[in-house]
Amino acid sequence: MGSARGLCSSPKAWGCGWNVVRLLCFATISWGTSENTAAVFVVNQTPPSVCAMEGSEFTIECTFTTSNNSTKWFAEWYKIRNNVTAKVNKVTDQIILLADAEKRSFSLTVKKANITDSGTYVCGVGSKDGTSPGNGTQVTIDGTYVCEVGITARNLSGNGTGTKVTITKLPKLMVNQTPANIQEPEGSDLTMECRFMELKNHRTLYVKWYKHNGTGGTKKELMSERGGGSAALALEKGFGSFTLKNVSVTDTGTYVCELGSTARNWSVSGAGTQVTITPVDLLVTQSPAFVNEEEGKALTIECRFRALEKPRAKYSVKWYKNRTDGHEKEMKNGTGSVTTTLDFSVGLAVLNLTKASMSDSGFYRCDFGKNGRGNGTRVRIHDKRRNASHIVFIIRMVLGALVIILAVIIITECVISEKRAAVSRTI
């Protein structure tokens, strides 16, 4: 048996490249085998079957051994679909063909698979020295990928054990979003749900939630976790939900769930849930309606409102004064003689003027914003000295009246006495 040398003088010199439709590789190793000895190929193809979803990726590999390590070999891929055989001879972004000459292996990768990628793929290995056929696989429409070994000189080939590939078409999905409308007072918790068809292979699916602010308003994607709210997702059960906790009026809007596939750049949305958050009416009552007091005195204005056991929203009260010139001014606690208190447990807000002056005259009201306001209190502060003068004037008037009455009595008595005297003289 003579030793065989190939195209290179190095004991291990591999080279390979795709020549139109064939992967040509050669080895130059001296194994003591005659060049005239026919090569026998033993081909192994894995995996035996592939079941993938549309848009996913799969890879088929073929490895082989040969009885003659100095032989020049080639590799080819064929696709059989609907009893039509065609060479896979175009390397694209979707189809990738790779080979490792040293390991005697080569592979075919299909990215973003679609229905038309179903079929029977055959990998072929051959040389001028001979062939060792593998176990062929009957072609079905579902698809079987088979590697093949052959010899260029004799146009012989052998089949590997085969790889069955089935590409499942993603069915048309319908999203059912409930409820259609939600109307709740602020501070409430509410949940929206989206249900869709359960799929065995759901790894490429996603669910997103969006909020639309008014007709033609902005569309904002909601985070899975938001302050007090959260999203729940169970793709294997065909279920997704979004919860809003301790809502406020600003949470009003239309919420939409979106189901999509990252592999197919495809999505479908629910019909949406219209959320309307209404403010809580605190039923505010203000008293008294009118205050008439002299300067220097203390006065109190109260606003009573509905007491909530566990208020979910943060309420606040402001006091305003509408002065005689028509301008409104906020009365802040600790400013001048103003003190304010707020007790939610009993539902009471109080404004105190510790030492009223004439400049404190005006119209006062409590304001809880969107949650209610008081009807107002008219305050009139008058001058203390003016009041004293008024009293003196009244006293003088009373005394004057008494003097006049006394004079009338005296004059009357005089007249009566004179008449009596006249009568006596006549007699």
RORO-695171 format. One record per residue (C-alpha): residue number from 0; residue in three letters; z, x, y. Coordinates in pm, 1 decimal. Example, Ala and Ser with C-alpha at 12.3 -4.5 7.8 and 13.67 -1.06 7.14 Angstrom:
BEGIN
(0, Ala, (780.0, 1230.0, -450.0)),
(1, Ser, (714.0, 1367.0, -106.0)),
end
This chain:
BEGIN
(0, Met, (0.0, 0.0, 0.0)),
(1, Gly, (-101.0, 161.5, 321.9)),
(2, Ser, (79.4, 114.9, 648.1)),
(3, Ala, (-73.5, -111.6, 903.8)),
(4, Arg, (-86.0, -48.7, 1278.2)),
(5, Gly, (-195.7, -297.5, 1539.4)),
(6, Leu, (-325.4, -250.9, 1887.3)),
(7, Cys, (-40.5, -35.5, 2017.8)),
(8, Ser, (106.4, 290.8, 1895.5)),
(9, Ser, (467.6, 192.7, 1967.5)),
(10, Pro, (664.3, 78.7, 1658.4)),
(11, Lys, (777.4, -229.9, 1852.7)),
(12, Ala, (535.4, -338.8, 2119.3)),
(13, Trp, (503.8, -708.8, 2177.9)),
(14, Gly, (269.5, -884.8, 2411.8)),
(15, Cys, (181.0, -1248.7, 2453.7)),
(16, Gly, (10.7, -1484.5, 2692.1)),
(17, Trp, (-148.9, -1827.8, 2702.7)),
(18, Asn, (-523.6, -1798.7, 2668.2)),
(19, Val, (-656.0, -2138.9, 2773.6)),
(20, Val, (-519.0, -2332.6, 2471.9)),
(21, Arg, (-359.1, -2063.3, 2258.5)),
(22, Leu, (-54.0, -1848.7, 2284.2)),
(23, Leu, (-177.2, -1508.8, 2163.6)),
(24, Cys, (84.4, -1260.0, 2048.3)),
(25, Phe, (61.1, -937.1, 1858.7)),
(26, Ala, (302.3, -687.8, 1705.0)),
(27, Thr, (252.6, -329.4, 1596.3)),
(28, Ile, (518.0, -243.9, 1341.4)),
(29, Ser, (461.7, -22.1, 1038.4)),
(30, Trp, (606.5, -208.4, 742.4)),
(31, Gly, (404.0, -46.0, 461.8)),
(32, Thr, (197.6, -360.3, 414.6)),
(33, Ser, (-173.0, -348.6, 377.0)),
(34, Glu, (-376.4, -503.3, 656.7)),
(35, Asn, (-570.7, -684.3, 388.8)),
(36, Thr, (-261.8, -868.3, 263.3)),
(37, Ala, (-278.7, -1235.6, 358.0)),
(38, Ala, (5.9, -1346.7, 587.5)),
(39, Val, (226.7, -1633.9, 476.8)),
(40, Phe, (398.5, -1835.3, 755.1)),
(41, Val, (716.5, -2035.1, 710.3)),
(42, Val, (757.3, -2270.4, 1006.3)),
(43, Asn, (1077.0, -2443.4, 1121.2)),
(44, Gln, (1062.8, -2710.7, 1392.6)),
(45, Thr, (1366.1, -2867.6, 1560.8)),
(46, Pro, (1495.8, -3121.0, 1630.5)),
(47, Pro, (1366.5, -3358.0, 1363.0)),
(48, Ser, (1367.7, -3650.7, 1610.5)),
(49, Val, (1411.6, -3722.9, 1976.5)),
(50, Cys, (1494.8, -4054.8, 2137.7)),
(51, Ala, (1492.4, -4032.9, 2515.3)),
(52, Met, (1494.5, -4267.9, 2810.6)),
(53, Glu, (1207.1, -4284.7, 3049.6)),
(54, Gly, (1250.6, -4020.8, 3318.7)),
(55, Ser, (1456.8, -3784.5, 3104.4)),
(56, Glu, (1364.6, -3444.1, 2958.2)),
(57, Phe, (1323.3, -3322.8, 2600.3)),
(58, Thr, (1235.2, -2994.0, 2431.3)),
(59, Ile, (1082.5, -2915.5, 2090.8)),
(60, Glu, (1112.4, -2566.8, 1942.4)),
(61, Cys, (923.6, -2391.4, 1662.8)),
(62, Thr, (1023.1, -2070.1, 1490.2)),
(63, Phe, (851.1, -1897.9, 1202.3)),
(64, Thr, (866.9, -1602.5, 968.5)),
(65, Thr, (575.8, -1418.2, 811.9)),
(66, Ser, (530.9, -1195.2, 512.4)),
(67, Asn, (316.5, -955.6, 713.0)),
(68, Asn, (486.2, -835.0, 1029.9)),
(69, Ser, (181.8, -644.2, 1150.7)),
(70, Thr, (-38.7, -946.7, 1178.0)),
(71, Lys, (-174.8, -1081.5, 1501.6)),
(72, Trp, (-79.8, -1447.3, 1545.9)),
(73, Phe, (-141.9, -1735.7, 1776.1)),
(74, Ala, (32.2, -2062.8, 1858.9)),
(75, Glu, (-108.0, -2398.2, 1964.5)),
(76, Trp, (26.8, -2745.6, 2044.0)),
(77, Tyr, (-146.3, -3073.3, 1961.2)),
(78, Lys, (-61.5, -3427.6, 2056.0)),
(79, Ile, (-145.7, -3717.3, 1824.6)),
(80, Arg, (-125.7, -4067.8, 1966.3)),
(81, Asn, (-289.5, -4383.0, 1832.6)),
(82, Asn, (-472.5, -4171.1, 1570.8)),
(83, Val, (-630.9, -3955.3, 1842.8)),
(84, Thr, (-559.6, -3581.0, 1838.1)),
(85, Ala, (-573.5, -3378.6, 2158.4)),
(86, Lys, (-468.4, -3027.2, 2249.8)),
(87, Val, (-181.1, -2977.4, 2487.8)),
(88, Asn, (-350.9, -2709.2, 2689.4)),
(89, Lys, (-231.1, -2762.1, 3043.8)),
(90, Val, (90.9, -2618.2, 3178.0)),
(91, Thr, (209.3, -2844.3, 3462.1)),
(92, Asp, (530.7, -2929.4, 3640.8)),
(93, Gln, (588.4, -3189.8, 3370.6)),
(94, Ile, (489.2, -2983.1, 3063.1)),
(95, Ile, (629.2, -2634.2, 3011.6)),
(96, Leu, (521.8, -2405.7, 2725.5)),
(97, Leu, (733.1, -2099.2, 2651.3)),
(98, Ala, (730.2, -1830.0, 2382.6)),
(99, Asp, (943.9, -1537.6, 2268.8)),
(100, Ala, (724.9, -1305.1, 2064.3)),
(101, Glu, (1011.5, -1086.1, 1952.8)),
(102, Lys, (1204.9, -1380.7, 1811.8)),
(103, Arg, (884.2, -1546.9, 1685.4)),
(104, Ser, (968.0, -1871.2, 1860.9)),
(105, Phe, (795.3, -2097.8, 2107.7)),
(106, Ser, (876.2, -2431.5, 2265.7)),
(107, Leu, (731.8, -2732.3, 2444.6)),
(108, Thr, (932.5, -2907.6, 2718.9)),
(109, Val, (838.6, -3240.7, 2873.0)),
(110, Lys, (1011.8, -3333.1, 3199.1)),
(111, Lys, (1040.7, -3685.0, 3341.2)),
(112, Ala, (904.2, -3835.2, 3022.9)),
(113, Asn, (720.6, -4167.0, 3029.2)),
(114, Ile, (582.8, -4409.2, 2771.4)),
(115, Thr, (253.8, -4219.8, 2739.4)),
(116, Asp, (443.4, -3911.3, 2619.7)),
(117, Ser, (518.7, -4087.3, 2289.4)),
(118, Gly, (309.6, -3956.8, 1998.1)),
(119, Thr, (287.6, -3675.6, 1746.5)),
(120, Tyr, (296.7, -3320.4, 1878.0)),
(121, Val, (187.1, -3041.3, 1646.4)),
(122, Cys, (263.5, -2675.4, 1701.0)),
(123, Gly, (21.5, -2443.2, 1523.9)),
(124, Val, (76.3, -2076.9, 1422.6)),
(125, Gly, (-199.2, -1877.9, 1263.9)),
(126, Ser, (-363.1, -1539.6, 1209.5)),
(127, Lys, (-657.6, -1387.7, 1030.3)),
(128, Asp, (-436.7, -1303.1, 733.5)),
(129, Gly, (-359.9, -1649.4, 609.3)),
(130, Thr, (-133.5, -1949.9, 646.6)),
(131, Ser, (173.8, -2114.8, 501.1)),
(132, Pro, (165.8, -2491.7, 558.2)),
(133, Gly, (481.0, -2683.3, 639.6)),
(134, Asn, (580.3, -3039.3, 549.6)),
(135, Gly, (364.1, -3269.5, 756.5)),
(136, Thr, (488.7, -3588.2, 922.1)),
(137, Gln, (304.9, -3916.5, 920.3)),
(138, Val, (200.8, -4013.9, 1268.3)),
(139, Thr, (348.6, -4330.4, 1414.4)),
(140, Ile, (303.9, -4493.7, 1752.2)),
(141, Asp, (670.3, -4426.3, 1825.1)),
(142, Gly, (579.4, -4057.6, 1820.1)),
(143, Thr, (639.3, -3761.9, 1597.3)),
(144, Tyr, (628.6, -3402.8, 1719.5)),
(145, Val, (507.8, -3158.6, 1453.9)),
(146, Cys, (459.1, -2784.5, 1473.7)),
(147, Glu, (162.3, -2634.9, 1287.6)),
(148, Val, (91.2, -2284.6, 1156.3)),
(149, Gly, (-263.0, -2160.7, 1105.4)),
(150, Ile, (-501.8, -1867.0, 1088.4)),
(151, Thr, (-776.7, -1822.6, 1345.6)),
(152, Ala, (-1019.7, -1649.0, 1114.2)),
(153, Arg, (-1004.5, -1913.1, 843.4)),
(154, Asn, (-932.4, -2214.4, 1066.8)),
(155, Leu, (-632.8, -2290.5, 847.8)),
(156, Ser, (-309.3, -2444.5, 953.1)),
(157, Gly, (25.6, -2559.0, 816.1)),
(158, Asn, (257.8, -2828.7, 945.9)),
(159, Gly, (628.1, -2793.3, 1020.4)),
(160, Thr, (886.6, -3054.2, 929.3)),
(161, Gly, (808.6, -3253.7, 1244.8)),
(162, Thr, (1001.4, -3397.1, 1537.3)),
(163, Lys, (1008.0, -3768.8, 1601.6)),
(164, Val, (1012.9, -3864.2, 1970.1)),
(165, Thr, (1061.7, -4216.4, 2104.2)),
(166, Ile, (1054.4, -4281.5, 2479.1)),
(167, Thr, (1239.1, -4598.5, 2568.4)),
(168, Lys, (1111.0, -4791.2, 2867.2)),
(169, Leu, (1386.1, -4888.2, 3104.3)),
(170, Pro, (1390.2, -5269.4, 3117.7)),
(171, Lys, (1367.8, -5456.8, 3442.8)),
(172, Leu, (1722.5, -5498.7, 3566.4)),
(173, Met, (1866.9, -5790.0, 3758.2)),
(174, Val, (2183.0, -5751.6, 3963.7)),
(175, Asn, (2415.7, -6048.8, 4002.4)),
(176, Gln, (2650.8, -5999.0, 4297.0)),
(177, Thr, (2947.0, -6232.7, 4351.8)),
(178, Pro, (3083.9, -6401.0, 4551.8)),
(179, Ala, (2818.1, -6487.5, 4808.3)),
(180, Asn, (3072.8, -6548.6, 5086.3)),
(181, Ile, (3430.9, -6444.2, 5154.3)),
(182, Gln, (3638.2, -6570.5, 5446.9)),
(183, Glu, (3992.9, -6439.5, 5467.5)),
(184, Pro, (4253.3, -6373.6, 5738.5)),
(185, Glu, (4318.0, -6015.3, 5839.5)),
(186, Gly, (4566.6, -5831.6, 5623.3)),
(187, Ser, (4422.6, -5978.7, 5301.1)),
(188, Asp, (4282.2, -5796.0, 4995.7)),
(189, Leu, (3938.3, -5892.4, 4865.5)),
(190, Thr, (3704.3, -5780.4, 4585.0)),
(191, Met, (3326.8, -5803.4, 4535.6)),
(192, Glu, (3158.2, -5761.7, 4196.6)),
(193, Cys, (2812.2, -5670.7, 4067.0)),
(194, Arg, (2707.7, -5729.2, 3707.9)),
(195, Phe, (2390.0, -5610.7, 3534.6)),
(196, Met, (2240.8, -5559.3, 3189.2)),
(197, Glu, (2434.4, -5328.3, 2956.5)),
(198, Leu, (2232.2, -5022.9, 2852.4)),
(199, Lys, (2307.3, -4779.7, 2570.1)),
(200, Asn, (2168.3, -4487.6, 2766.9)),
(201, His, (2311.8, -4522.4, 3117.2)),
(202, Arg, (2360.3, -4158.2, 3211.8)),
(203, Thr, (2096.9, -4164.7, 3486.0)),
(204, Leu, (2218.5, -4488.7, 3645.6)),
(205, Tyr, (2431.3, -4514.0, 3958.8)),
(206, Val, (2589.5, -4787.3, 4170.8)),
(207, Lys, (2631.0, -4759.4, 4547.7)),
(208, Trp, (2782.7, -4997.3, 4801.6)),
(209, Tyr, (2654.9, -5051.2, 5155.2)),
(210, Lys, (2779.1, -5245.7, 5456.6)),
(211, His, (2539.4, -5408.1, 5704.9)),
(212, Asn, (2679.5, -5484.8, 6049.6)),
(213, Gly, (2503.4, -5799.0, 6171.8)),
(214, Thr, (2135.9, -5895.2, 6163.3)),
(215, Gly, (1925.8, -5584.4, 6210.3)),
(216, Gly, (2243.8, -5378.4, 6235.5)),
(217, Thr, (2319.9, -5041.4, 6089.5)),
(218, Lys, (2344.9, -4980.2, 5715.1)),
(219, Lys, (2638.2, -4764.6, 5614.2)),
(220, Glu, (2709.5, -4629.2, 5267.7)),
(221, Leu, (3070.3, -4683.2, 5166.8)),
(222, Met, (3268.9, -4407.7, 5000.6)),
(223, Ser, (3410.2, -4463.0, 4651.9)),
(224, Glu, (3753.4, -4423.5, 4803.1)),
(225, Arg, (3822.1, -4557.9, 5150.0)),
(226, Gly, (4147.9, -4616.5, 5331.6)),
(227, Gly, (4322.8, -4874.7, 5114.7)),
(228, Gly, (4002.8, -4968.8, 4930.8)),
(229, Ser, (3828.8, -4840.7, 4620.7)),
(230, Ala, (3523.5, -4878.4, 4397.8)),
(231, Ala, (3539.1, -4938.8, 4023.6)),
(232, Leu, (3248.4, -4866.8, 3790.5)),
(233, Ala, (3186.4, -4925.9, 3419.9)),
(234, Leu, (2816.2, -4857.7, 3356.8)),
(235, Glu, (2854.2, -4900.3, 2982.6)),
(236, Lys, (2979.6, -5255.7, 3044.1)),
(237, Gly, (2727.2, -5337.1, 3317.3)),
(238, Phe, (2994.1, -5381.2, 3582.7)),
(239, Gly, (3075.9, -5248.9, 3929.2)),
(240, Ser, (3319.2, -5369.6, 4196.0)),
(241, Phe, (3439.8, -5280.6, 4543.7)),
(242, Thr, (3782.0, -5370.9, 4685.4)),
(243, Leu, (3886.9, -5390.8, 5049.7)),
(244, Lys, (4259.8, -5381.5, 5113.2)),
(245, Asn, (4453.3, -5488.0, 5421.6)),
(246, Val, (4132.9, -5596.7, 5595.2)),
(247, Ser, (4089.0, -5624.2, 5968.7)),
(248, Val, (3836.6, -5806.3, 6187.1)),
(249, Thr, (3622.7, -5490.9, 6196.7)),
(250, Asp, (3559.5, -5528.9, 5820.2)),
(251, Thr, (3340.1, -5833.0, 5891.0)),
(252, Gly, (2983.3, -5776.8, 5769.2)),
(253, Thr, (2745.4, -5804.4, 5472.4)),
(254, Tyr, (2823.9, -5590.2, 5168.6)),
(255, Val, (2548.4, -5503.5, 4918.2)),
(256, Cys, (2565.4, -5321.9, 4584.3)),
(257, Glu, (2269.0, -5107.1, 4476.9)),
(258, Leu, (2189.0, -5015.8, 4114.9)),
(259, Gly, (1943.5, -4731.0, 4060.1)),
(260, Ser, (1823.9, -4450.5, 3837.5)),
(261, Thr, (1824.1, -4089.6, 3954.2)),
(262, Ala, (1555.2, -4001.7, 3699.3)),
(263, Arg, (1304.9, -4265.3, 3814.3)),
(264, Asn, (1374.5, -4282.1, 4188.4)),
(265, Trp, (1415.1, -4655.9, 4140.5)),
(266, Ser, (1675.6, -4905.3, 4261.8)),
(267, Val, (1751.8, -5277.6, 4286.9)),
(268, Ser, (2010.6, -5447.7, 4507.2)),
(269, Gly, (2235.4, -5749.6, 4479.4)),
(270, Ala, (2195.7, -6053.8, 4704.8)),
(271, Gly, (2491.5, -5939.8, 4916.2)),
(272, Thr, (2835.4, -6075.6, 5004.3)),
(273, Gln, (2899.0, -6204.6, 5356.4)),
(274, Val, (3254.6, -6110.9, 5452.0)),
(275, Thr, (3417.9, -6283.4, 5750.1)),
(276, Ile, (3766.0, -6173.3, 5853.5)),
(277, Thr, (3948.3, -6408.0, 6089.4)),
(278, Pro, (4242.6, -6308.5, 6310.7)),
(279, Val, (4585.7, -6454.8, 6234.9)),
(280, Asp, (4696.6, -6718.1, 6488.6)),
(281, Leu, (5057.6, -6638.1, 6579.5)),
(282, Leu, (5104.9, -6976.5, 6757.3)),
(283, Val, (5253.4, -6825.7, 7073.4)),
(284, Thr, (5478.9, -7039.5, 7298.3)),
(285, Gln, (5596.8, -6903.6, 7636.6)),
(286, Ser, (5898.5, -7026.9, 7839.3)),
(287, Pro, (6007.6, -7112.7, 8101.5)),
(288, Ala, (5702.3, -7241.4, 8280.9)),
(289, Phe, (5854.8, -7184.5, 8627.2)),
(290, Val, (6125.1, -6955.1, 8770.9)),
(291, Asn, (6260.4, -6985.6, 9128.7)),
(292, Glu, (6520.2, -6719.3, 9196.9)),
(293, Glu, (6655.7, -6516.6, 9485.6)),
(294, Glu, (6603.7, -6143.5, 9500.0)),
(295, Gly, (6853.6, -5920.5, 9325.1)),
(296, Lys, (6899.6, -6161.8, 9038.9)),
(297, Ala, (6799.0, -6092.1, 8676.3)),
(298, Leu, (6544.0, -6315.5, 8510.2)),
(299, Thr, (6409.8, -6345.8, 8152.1)),
(300, Ile, (6077.2, -6470.5, 8015.4)),
(301, Glu, (6034.9, -6536.4, 7640.6)),
(302, Cys, (5737.0, -6566.5, 7408.2)),
(303, Arg, (5805.1, -6706.8, 7064.2)),
(304, Phe, (5550.4, -6669.9, 6783.1)),
(305, Arg, (5514.3, -6733.1, 6412.4)),
(306, Ala, (5729.0, -6487.0, 6219.4)),
(307, Leu, (5554.4, -6331.6, 5914.9)),
(308, Glu, (5767.1, -6215.9, 5624.2)),
(309, Lys, (5542.4, -5922.9, 5535.7)),
(310, Pro, (5284.1, -5872.2, 5808.7)),
(311, Arg, (4983.8, -5682.1, 5665.5)),
(312, Ala, (4826.3, -5615.3, 6003.1)),
(313, Lys, (4977.5, -5426.2, 6295.1)),
(314, Tyr, (5041.8, -5667.8, 6578.6)),
(315, Ser, (5138.1, -5571.5, 6933.3)),
(316, Val, (5221.6, -5758.5, 7253.0)),
(317, Lys, (5142.2, -5678.5, 7614.6)),
(318, Trp, (5278.6, -5839.0, 7929.3)),
(319, Tyr, (5059.7, -5899.1, 8232.4)),
(320, Lys, (5133.7, -6008.9, 8589.7)),
(321, Asn, (4876.6, -6185.7, 8801.0)),
(322, Arg, (4979.0, -6112.3, 9154.1)),
(323, Thr, (4929.6, -6335.9, 9454.7)),
(324, Asp, (4620.1, -6131.4, 9548.3)),
(325, Gly, (4455.8, -6228.0, 9219.1)),
(326, His, (4475.8, -5886.5, 9051.0)),
(327, Glu, (4626.7, -5856.4, 8700.3)),
(328, Lys, (4854.3, -5567.8, 8612.4)),
(329, Glu, (5008.4, -5466.3, 8280.7)),
(330, Met, (5389.5, -5462.7, 8288.8)),
(331, Lys, (5502.4, -5164.8, 8081.5)),
(332, Asn, (5848.1, -5118.1, 7939.5)),
(333, Gly, (6070.4, -4894.5, 8152.2)),
(334, Thr, (5857.4, -4924.0, 8464.1)),
(335, Gly, (6075.1, -5022.3, 8761.6)),
(336, Ser, (6308.8, -5305.9, 8665.2)),
(337, Val, (6091.4, -5411.5, 8367.6)),
(338, Thr, (6223.3, -5399.8, 8009.3)),
(339, Thr, (6045.5, -5550.4, 7706.4)),
(340, Thr, (6157.0, -5612.5, 7348.5)),
(341, Leu, (5972.7, -5727.3, 7034.8)),
(342, Asp, (6131.5, -5856.5, 6713.9)),
(343, Phe, (5885.5, -5957.8, 6440.0)),
(344, Ser, (6162.7, -6070.4, 6206.7)),
(345, Val, (6249.6, -6365.1, 6432.9)),
(346, Gly, (5916.3, -6389.5, 6614.8)),
(347, Leu, (6039.1, -6315.8, 6966.5)),
(348, Ala, (5898.4, -6109.4, 7254.2)),
(349, Val, (6103.6, -6082.5, 7576.1)),
(350, Leu, (6033.7, -5958.9, 7928.5)),
(351, Asn, (6335.6, -5885.7, 8148.7)),
(352, Leu, (6342.3, -5815.9, 8522.3)),
(353, Thr, (6686.4, -5663.7, 8571.7)),
(354, Lys, (6687.0, -5684.8, 8952.2)),
(355, Ala, (6412.1, -5901.2, 9087.6)),
(356, Ser, (6261.4, -5846.7, 9429.2)),
(357, Met, (6027.0, -6059.2, 9635.3)),
(358, Ser, (5737.8, -5837.0, 9523.7)),
(359, Asp, (5798.9, -5955.9, 9166.2)),
(360, Ser, (5667.5, -6299.1, 9253.7)),
(361, Gly, (5355.9, -6389.3, 9056.1)),
(362, Phe, (5220.1, -6530.0, 8728.4)),
(363, Tyr, (5341.7, -6363.0, 8406.3)),
(364, Arg, (5196.7, -6400.0, 8055.0)),
(365, Cys, (5238.6, -6240.6, 7712.7)),
(366, Asp, (4924.2, -6136.9, 7524.1)),
(367, Phe, (4887.9, -6067.9, 7148.2)),
(368, Gly, (4514.9, -6000.0, 7183.7)),
(369, Lys, (4299.0, -6182.1, 6930.2)),
(370, Asn, (4613.5, -6326.3, 6768.7)),
(371, Gly, (4720.5, -6544.7, 7062.9)),
(372, Arg, (4870.1, -6552.9, 7412.7)),
(373, Gly, (5130.7, -6742.1, 7612.0)),
(374, Asn, (5060.0, -7015.5, 7866.5)),
(375, Gly, (5224.0, -6818.0, 8144.8)),
(376, Thr, (5532.1, -6835.8, 8372.0)),
(377, Arg, (5516.7, -6883.6, 8749.2)),
(378, Val, (5784.9, -6667.0, 8918.5)),
(379, Arg, (5897.6, -6712.2, 9280.2)),
(380, Ile, (6154.2, -6474.6, 9430.5)),
(381, His, (6289.8, -6560.2, 9779.1)),
(382, Asp, (6490.4, -6364.1, 10039.0)),
(383, Lys, (6867.8, -6384.3, 9995.8)),
(384, Arg, (6925.5, -6370.0, 10374.5)),
(385, Arg, (6683.7, -6646.9, 10426.0)),
(386, Asn, (6879.4, -6855.0, 10187.3)),
(387, Ala, (7204.1, -6791.2, 10379.9)),
(388, Ser, (7039.6, -6898.7, 10709.3)),
(389, His, (6919.7, -7208.8, 10541.4)),
(390, Ile, (7273.9, -7295.1, 10431.1)),
(391, Val, (7410.5, -7237.2, 10784.2)),
(392, Phe, (7140.0, -7461.4, 10919.4)),
(393, Ile, (7231.6, -7733.5, 10675.4)),
(394, Ile, (7600.6, -7701.1, 10764.5)),
(395, Arg, (7515.8, -7731.1, 11130.3)),
(396, Met, (7305.3, -8033.6, 11066.1)),
(397, Val, (7585.6, -8194.7, 10871.2)),
(398, Leu, (7840.2, -8116.9, 11141.6)),
(399, Gly, (7606.2, -8253.3, 11408.7)),
(400, Ala, (7562.6, -8568.9, 11209.5)),
(401, Leu, (7939.1, -8604.7, 11177.5)),
(402, Val, (7983.0, -8560.5, 11553.5)),
(403, Ile, (7722.3, -8824.3, 11621.6)),
(404, Ile, (7884.7, -9064.0, 11378.2)),
(405, Leu, (8225.3, -9000.5, 11532.5)),
(406, Ala, (8085.3, -9061.8, 11882.5)),
(407, Val, (7927.0, -9386.1, 11767.3)),
(408, Ile, (8259.5, -9497.7, 11621.2)),
(409, Ile, (8446.7, -9413.1, 11943.9)),
(410, Ile, (8193.1, -9591.9, 12160.4)),
(411, Thr, (8202.2, -9893.1, 11932.8)),
(412, Glu, (8580.4, -9908.2, 11950.2)),
(413, Cys, (8567.9, -9881.6, 12327.5)),
(414, Val, (8321.5, -10169.9, 12351.7)),
(415, Ile, (8530.0, -10384.2, 12122.5)),
(416, Ser, (8847.9, -10306.3, 12316.3)),
(417, Glu, (8680.5, -10391.6, 12646.6)),
(418, Lys, (8560.6, -10724.8, 12514.3)),
(419, Arg, (8905.7, -10809.2, 12392.9)),
(420, Ala, (9054.5, -10727.3, 12733.0)),
(421, Ala, (8797.6, -10949.7, 12904.4)),
(422, Val, (8889.5, -11239.1, 12679.5)),
(423, Ser, (9255.0, -11193.7, 12751.3)),
(424, Arg, (9197.6, -11209.0, 13128.0)),
(425, Thr, (8999.7, -11526.4, 13100.2)),
(426, Ile, (9277.2, -11700.0, 12921.9)),
end
